[in-house]
């Protein structure tokens, strides 16, 4: 890997975490300093910061173990696979109901990251298989996921006023995006009208974790020539599927 943008402090923190994970409640500050060849002052600062972040916890004997943060992250990591399994179980019924493809995605940075797809038996398909990434502002799924973020987060994510176009229908400005996100929050679903791929409209609905966090989204992608006849039924179906998948996370 090119280390032009490498952050040494993160590398040291990573090494410390790995070592603590291998020997929980066994290593003290001096042990970590000796094994990793890190000065006592640097190690002290790293450990104090990681303690404050709940990455690690210190016992009464001053030995370290992993903190609550990794329990939460571990649950989140494995839960995405529970969600994919639930999607694979439920999505075929909903695909056959509308006879259109269904996608499952989460937000990764500023991109829609596709986790799974239930493809309809059609020769015309939108490119949206697992692992595909598309700018979030250009997809119904992405806009649904962006709608949970605070305006301050969105301003940091999109520092420029102009958005790059994927099609002639892609949102062109940050102001347009913020306006749409406000509407999406109120109505509880999101539309993509040929904004990501020409010839396809999408309707997306949210998947909520029991803690209220919007963790993923699911959508139908519908060829333009079927949109008007299927739109209302697809909207009800995708909202039903999103509720089932939200329940599956409990």
Number of C-alpha atoms within 10 A of each C-alpha: 4 5 7 6 6 10 9 10 11 11 11 16 16 12 14 21 19 12 17 20 15 12 13 15 18 15 20 16 14 14 12 20 18 11 11 13 10 15 12 14 9 12 20 15 11 16 21 14 14 19 17 11 13 15 17 23 20 17 11 7 10 13 18 25 22 22 17 14 14 13 13 10 11 11 10 14 11 10 16 16 12 15 21 18 15 17 24 15 11 15 25 17 13 19 20 14 12 18 18 21 25 26 23 29 28 24 22 14 10 17 22 30 24 24 22 22 22 21 21 17 12 9 6 11 16 17 10 22 18 14 12 14 18 19 20 22 32 28 28 30 34 29 28 34 30 26 24 18 12 9 14 9 11 17 13 9 11 16 10 10 12 13 19 12 16 17 13 12 15 21 22 17 16 18 13 14 22 18 10 18 23 13 14 21 15 9 9 13 24 27 24 25 21 22 22 25 20 16 15 21 24 29 24 30 29 28 29 20 18 13 8 9 11 20 21 27 29 31 31 31 26 27 20 14 11 12 16 10 9 15 17 10 11 25 19 11 19 25 20 14 21 22 15 15 27 22 14 18 16 10
